[in-house]
C-alpha cells in the first residue's frame, strides 16, 4: 500500500469502522460535543504520506473547549489556548 486511501479505503466498510463512525455521528446529532469537528477527523492523513510514516500515536487528547481540537494529537490551532 502506498497511500492512506488504499490502506483505509477497505476498512471503511468493516463493522468496527462503521460502528465507531456512526457512533460519533449520532452523538453529534444529539447535540453532544464531539471533537475534532467532523470535517477534521481525518485531517492527520493529509499531513504525512503513508510511505514517510514512522510512528502512530493513538490516544485521547485532553481538549476542554471548542475550537481546540484539530484532528492532530496534542495540537491546537494557532491562536487557541493550550489545554491545561
DSSP file (Angstrom, degrees, kcal/mol; ACC not computed):
  #  RESIDUE AA STRUCTURE BP1 BP2  ACC     N-H-->O    O-->H-N    N-H-->O    O-->H-N    TCO  KAPPA ALPHA  PHI   PSI    X-CA   Y-CA   Z-CA
    1    1 A X              0   0    0      0, 0.0     3,-0.1     0, 0.0     4,-0.0   0.000 360.0 360.0 360.0 134.6    0.0    0.0    0.0
    2    2 A X        +     0   0    0      1,-0.1    49,-0.5    48,-0.0     2,-0.3   0.551 360.0  44.9-116.0 -10.3    1.4    3.4   -0.9
    3    3 A X  S  > S-     0   0    0     47,-0.1     4,-1.8     1,-0.1     5,-0.1  -0.933  74.3-122.5-133.5 158.1   -1.4    5.8    0.1
    4    4 A X  H  > S+     0   0    0     -2,-0.3     4,-3.5     1,-0.2     5,-0.5   0.891 113.5  57.6 -61.0 -39.6   -3.7    6.3    3.1
    5    5 A X  H  > S+     0   0    0      1,-0.2     4,-2.2     2,-0.2    -1,-0.2   0.904 106.7  47.6 -60.6 -41.6   -6.7    6.0    0.8
    6    6 A X  H  > S+     0   0    0      2,-0.2     4,-0.6     1,-0.2    -1,-0.2   0.879 117.8  42.5 -65.7 -37.4   -5.5    2.5   -0.3
    7    7 A X  H  < S+     0   0    0     -4,-1.8     4,-0.4     1,-0.1    -2,-0.2   0.933 125.4  30.7 -75.0 -47.1   -5.0    1.4    3.3
    8    8 A X  H >X S+     0   0    0     -4,-3.5     4,-1.3     1,-0.2     3,-0.6   0.781 100.1  81.1 -86.9 -28.2   -8.0    2.9    4.9
    9    9 A X  H >< S+     0   0    0     -4,-2.2     3,-0.8    -5,-0.5     4,-0.3   0.889  96.0  43.5 -46.4 -53.9  -10.5    2.7    2.0
   10   10 A X  G >< S+     0   0    0     -4,-0.6     3,-1.3     1,-0.2    -1,-0.3   0.825 107.8  61.0 -64.1 -30.2  -11.3   -1.0    2.5
   11   11 A X  G X4 S+     0   0    0     -3,-0.6     3,-2.1    -4,-0.4     6,-0.3   0.777  86.9  74.5 -67.7 -25.3  -11.6   -0.5    6.3
   12   12 A X  G << S+     0   0    0     -4,-1.3    -1,-0.3    -3,-0.8    -2,-0.2   0.668  95.1  52.3 -62.1 -15.0  -14.4    2.0    5.8
   13   13 A X  G <  S+     0   0    0     -3,-1.3    -1,-0.3    -4,-0.3     2,-0.2   0.342  88.0 104.0-103.3   5.4  -16.7   -0.9    5.0
   14   14 A X  S <> S-     0   0    0     -3,-2.1     4,-2.6     1,-0.1     5,-0.2  -0.544  78.3-119.4 -88.7 155.8  -15.9   -3.0    8.1
   15   15 A X  H  > S+     0   0    0      1,-0.2     4,-2.7     2,-0.2     5,-0.2   0.908 110.7  51.1 -60.7 -45.5  -18.3   -3.3   11.1
   16   16 A X  H  > S+     0   0    0      2,-0.2     4,-2.3     1,-0.2    -1,-0.2   0.921 113.2  45.6 -60.8 -42.1  -15.8   -1.8   13.7
   17   17 A X  H  > S+     0   0    0     -6,-0.3     4,-2.9     2,-0.2     5,-0.3   0.952 114.7  46.9 -64.2 -48.8  -15.1    1.3   11.5
   18   18 A X  H  X S+     0   0    0     -4,-2.6     4,-2.7    -7,-0.2     5,-0.2   0.883 111.5  52.0 -62.7 -38.5  -18.8    1.8   10.7
   19   19 A X  H  X S+     0   0    0     -4,-2.7     4,-2.0    -5,-0.2    -1,-0.2   0.942 113.8  42.7 -61.9 -47.8  -19.8    1.4   14.4
   20   20 A X  H  X S+     0   0    0     -4,-2.3     4,-1.9    -5,-0.2    -2,-0.2   0.922 117.0  46.7 -65.6 -44.4  -17.2    4.0   15.5
   21   21 A X  H  X S+     0   0    0     -4,-2.9     4,-1.9     1,-0.2    -2,-0.2   0.931 114.9  45.7 -64.9 -46.1  -18.0    6.4   12.7
   22   22 A X  H  X S+     0   0    0     -4,-2.7     4,-2.5    -5,-0.3    -1,-0.2   0.838 108.0  59.0 -67.3 -32.1  -21.8    6.1   13.2
   23   23 A X  H  X S+     0   0    0     -4,-2.0     4,-2.3    -5,-0.2    -1,-0.2   0.945 108.4  43.6 -61.1 -49.1  -21.4    6.5   17.0
   24   24 A X  H  X S+     0   0    0     -4,-1.9     4,-2.0     1,-0.2    -1,-0.2   0.877 112.9  52.7 -67.5 -35.1  -19.7    9.8   16.7
   25   25 A X  H  X S+     0   0    0     -4,-1.9     4,-2.1     2,-0.2    -1,-0.2   0.910 109.7  48.9 -63.9 -41.1  -22.2   11.0   14.0
   26   26 A X  H  X S+     0   0    0     -4,-2.5     4,-1.8     2,-0.2    -2,-0.2   0.914 109.0  52.2 -65.1 -42.8  -25.1   10.0   16.3
   27   27 A X  H  <>S+     0   0    0     -4,-2.3     5,-2.4     1,-0.2     4,-0.3   0.905 109.0  50.8 -60.2 -40.9  -23.6   11.9   19.3
   28   28 A X  H ><5S+     0   0    0     -4,-2.0     3,-1.6     1,-0.2    -1,-0.2   0.916 108.2  52.0 -61.7 -43.0  -23.3   15.0   17.1
   29   29 A X  H 3<5S+     0   0    0     -4,-2.1    -1,-0.2     1,-0.3    -2,-0.2   0.833 105.8  55.7 -62.4 -31.8  -26.9   14.7   16.0
   30   30 A X  T 3<5S-     0   0    0     -4,-1.8    -1,-0.3    -5,-0.1    -2,-0.2   0.482 121.3-109.7 -79.2  -2.3  -27.9   14.5   19.7
   31   31 A X  T < 5 +     0   0    0     -3,-1.6     2,-0.3     1,-0.3    -3,-0.2   0.593  69.7 145.4  85.0  10.7  -26.1   17.8   20.3
   32   32 A X      < -     0   0    0     -5,-2.4     2,-0.4    -6,-0.2    -1,-0.3  -0.662  56.8-110.5 -82.7 135.6  -23.2   16.2   22.3
   33   33 A X        -     0   0    0     -2,-0.3     2,-0.4    -3,-0.1    -1,-0.1  -0.514  39.4-179.2 -68.7 123.8  -19.9   18.0   21.7
   34   34 A X        -     0   0    0     -2,-0.4     2,-0.4    -6,-0.0     4,-0.1  -0.996  23.7-115.2-125.4 127.9  -17.5   15.7   19.8
   35   35 A X  S    S+     0   0    0     -2,-0.4     2,-0.2     2,-0.1    35,-0.1  -0.897  82.8  32.9-116.7 145.7  -14.0   16.8   19.0
   36   36 A X  S    S-     0   0    0     -2,-0.4    34,-0.1    33,-0.2     5,-0.1   0.630  98.7 -99.1 -75.5 175.8  -12.5   17.5   16.5
   37   37 A X    >   -     0   0    0     32,-0.5     3,-2.6    -2,-0.2     4,-0.5  -0.222  38.4-105.5 -56.7 153.3  -15.1   18.9   14.2
   38   38 A X  G >  S+     0   0    0      1,-0.3     3,-1.0     2,-0.2     4,-0.3   0.831 119.2  58.2 -53.7 -37.2  -16.4   16.4   11.7
   39   39 A X  G 3  S+     0   0    0      1,-0.2    -1,-0.3     2,-0.1     3,-0.1   0.566 110.2  45.0 -73.2  -5.4  -14.5   17.9    8.8
   40   40 A X  G X  S+     0   0    0     -3,-2.6     3,-1.7     1,-0.1     4,-0.3   0.384  77.0 102.3-115.2   2.6  -11.2   17.4   10.6
   41   41 A X  T <  S+     0   0    0     -3,-1.0     3,-0.2    -4,-0.5    -2,-0.1   0.773  96.1  31.3 -64.5 -23.7  -11.5   13.9   12.0
   42   42 A X  T >  S+     0   0    0     -4,-0.3     3,-1.3     1,-0.1     4,-0.3   0.155  84.8 114.4-113.7  18.7   -9.2   12.5    9.3
   43   43 A X  G X   +     0   0    0     -3,-1.7     3,-1.8     1,-0.3     4,-0.4   0.791  62.7  70.8 -63.4 -28.9   -7.0   15.6    8.8
   44   44 A X  G >> S+     0   0    0     27,-0.6     3,-1.4    -4,-0.3     4,-0.9   0.836  89.3  63.7 -57.4 -31.9   -3.9   13.9   10.1
   45   45 A X  G <4 S+     0   0    0     -3,-1.3    -1,-0.3     1,-0.3   -41,-0.2   0.705  95.3  59.0 -68.1 -18.3   -3.7   11.8    6.9
   46   46 A X  G <4 S+     0   0    0     -3,-1.8    -1,-0.3    -4,-0.3    -2,-0.2   0.605 101.9  55.1 -84.8 -10.6   -3.2   14.9    4.8
   47   47 A X  T <4 S+     0   0    0     -3,-1.4     2,-0.4    -4,-0.4    -2,-0.2   0.760 109.6  36.8 -94.2 -27.2    0.0   15.9    6.6
   48   48 A X  S  < S-     0   0    0     -4,-0.9    -1,-0.2     5,-0.0     5,-0.1  -0.961  76.4-131.7-133.4 117.1    2.1   12.8    6.3
   49   49 A X    >   -     0   0    0     -2,-0.4     3,-2.1     1,-0.1     4,-0.4  -0.371  28.0-119.2 -60.9 144.1    2.3   10.5    3.3
   50   50 A X  G >  S+     0   0    0      1,-0.3     3,-1.4   -48,-0.2   -47,-0.1   0.853 112.2  59.0 -54.9 -38.7    2.0    6.8    4.3
   51   51 A X  G 3  S+     0   0    0    -49,-0.5    -1,-0.3     1,-0.3    -2,-0.1   0.578 106.2  49.2 -72.2  -6.9    5.4    6.0    2.9
   52   52 A X  G <  S+     0   0    0     -3,-2.1    -1,-0.3     2,-0.0    -2,-0.2   0.371  83.1 122.2-107.2   1.7    7.0    8.5    5.2
   53   53 A X    <   +     0   0    0     -3,-1.4     3,-0.1    -4,-0.4    -3,-0.0  -0.435  24.4 162.8 -70.1 134.5    5.2    7.3    8.4
   54   54 A X        +     0   0    0      1,-0.4     2,-0.3    -2,-0.2    -1,-0.2   0.683  64.5  14.5-115.8 -39.8    7.5    6.2   11.3
   55   55 A X        -     0   0    0      2,-0.0     2,-0.5     0, 0.0    -1,-0.4  -0.990  55.9-153.6-142.7 144.8    5.2    6.2   14.3
   56   56 A X        -     0   0    0     -2,-0.3     2,-0.6    -3,-0.1    -3,-0.0  -0.989  10.4-161.4-119.9 128.0    1.5    6.3   15.0
   57   57 A X        -     0   0    0     -2,-0.5     2,-0.4     2,-0.0    16,-0.2  -0.944   8.8-173.6-110.1 120.2    0.3    7.8   18.3
   58   58 A X        +     0   0    0     -2,-0.6     2,-0.3     2,-0.0    -2,-0.0  -0.927  28.0 108.1-112.3 136.9   -3.3    6.8   19.3
   59   59 A X        -     0   0    0     -2,-0.4     2,-0.7     2,-0.0    -2,-0.0  -0.984  66.8 -79.5 177.2 179.2   -4.9    8.3   22.3
   60   60 A X        -     0   0    0     -2,-0.3     2,-0.1    13,-0.0    -2,-0.0  -0.910  43.1-141.7-105.9 116.1   -7.5   10.6   23.7
   61   61 A X        -     0   0    0     -2,-0.7     2,-1.6     1,-0.1     8,-0.1  -0.457  18.6-117.5 -77.2 149.8   -6.4   14.3   23.7
   62   62 A X        +     0   0    0     -2,-0.1     2,-0.4    21,-0.1    -1,-0.1  -0.391  48.0 162.9 -87.7  60.4   -7.3   16.5   26.6
   63   63 A X        +     0   0    0     -2,-1.6   -28,-0.1     1,-0.1     3,-0.1  -0.668  11.3 170.6 -84.1 131.6   -9.5   19.1   24.8
   64   64 A X        +     0   0    0     -2,-0.4     2,-0.3     2,-0.1    -1,-0.1   0.635  58.0  41.0-111.4 -22.5  -11.6   21.1   27.1
   65   65 A X  S >  S-     0   0    0     16,-0.1     3,-1.1     1,-0.1     4,-0.4  -0.844  87.7 -88.2-129.7 161.2  -13.1   23.8   24.9
   66   66 A X  T 3  S+     0   0    0     -2,-0.3    -2,-0.1     1,-0.2    -1,-0.1  -0.270 107.3  25.8 -61.2 155.2  -14.5   24.3   21.4
   67   67 A X  T 3  S+     0   0    0      2,-0.1    10,-0.5     1,-0.1    -1,-0.2   0.461  95.0  97.1  69.8   4.6  -12.0   25.1   18.6
   68   68 A X    <   +     0   0    0     -3,-1.1     9,-0.4     8,-0.1     2,-0.2   0.876  65.5  74.9 -87.0 -41.0   -9.0   23.4   20.3
   69   69 A X        +     0   0    0     -4,-0.4   -32,-0.5     7,-0.1   -33,-0.2  -0.522  45.8 165.2 -77.2 135.7   -9.2   20.0   18.6
   70   70 A X        -     0   0    0      5,-0.5    -1,-0.1     2,-0.4     3,-0.1   0.204  62.7 -94.0-134.7  14.4   -7.9   19.9   15.0
   71   71 A X  S    S+     0   0    0      1,-0.2   -27,-0.6     4,-0.2     2,-0.4   0.549  94.9 105.0  85.7   7.4   -7.5   16.2   14.3
   72   72 A X  S >  S-     0   0    0      3,-0.3     3,-1.2   -29,-0.1    -2,-0.4  -0.983  79.1-104.7-122.1 131.7   -3.8   16.1   15.3
   73   73 A X  T 3  S-     0   0    0     -2,-0.4     3,-0.1     1,-0.3   -13,-0.0  -0.257  97.5  -4.4 -57.9 132.5   -2.6   14.6   18.5
   74   74 A X  T 3  S+     0   0    0      1,-0.2     2,-0.3     0, 0.0    -1,-0.3   0.845 108.2 117.1  55.6  41.0   -1.6   17.1   21.2
   75   75 A X    <   -     0   0    0     -3,-1.2    -5,-0.5    -7,-0.1     2,-0.3  -0.990  41.5-171.6-138.2 145.5   -2.1   20.0   18.9
   76   76 A X        -     0   0    0     -2,-0.3    -7,-0.1    -7,-0.1    -8,-0.1  -0.950  37.5 -93.3-129.8 154.6   -4.3   23.1   18.8
   77   77 A X    >   -     0   0    0    -10,-0.5     3,-1.8    -9,-0.4    -7,-0.0  -0.244  55.6 -83.3 -62.8 155.0   -4.8   25.7   16.1
   78   78 A X  T 3  S+     0   0    0      1,-0.3    -1,-0.1     3,-0.0     3,-0.1  -0.302 117.6  23.4 -55.5 141.2   -2.7   28.8   16.1
   79   79 A X  T 3  S+     0   0    0      1,-0.3     2,-0.4    -3,-0.1    -1,-0.3   0.502  96.3 118.7  75.2   7.3   -4.2   31.5   18.5
   80   80 A X  S <  S-     0   0    0     -3,-1.8    -1,-0.3   -12,-0.1     2,-0.1  -0.828  72.9-104.8-101.4 144.8   -6.1   28.9   20.5
   81   81 A X        -     0   0    0     -2,-0.4     2,-0.4    -3,-0.1   -16,-0.1  -0.421  34.3-119.2 -66.2 137.2   -5.4   28.5   24.2
   82   82 A X        -     0   0    0     -2,-0.1    -1,-0.1     1,-0.1   -19,-0.0  -0.636  33.3-112.1 -77.4 130.9   -3.5   25.3   25.0
   83   83 A X              0   0    0     -2,-0.4    -1,-0.1     1,-0.1   -20,-0.1  -0.222 360.0 360.0 -61.2 154.0   -5.5   23.0   27.3
   84   84 A X              0   0    0    -22,-0.1    -1,-0.1     0, 0.0   -21,-0.1   0.515 360.0 360.0 -64.6 360.0   -4.2   22.5   30.9
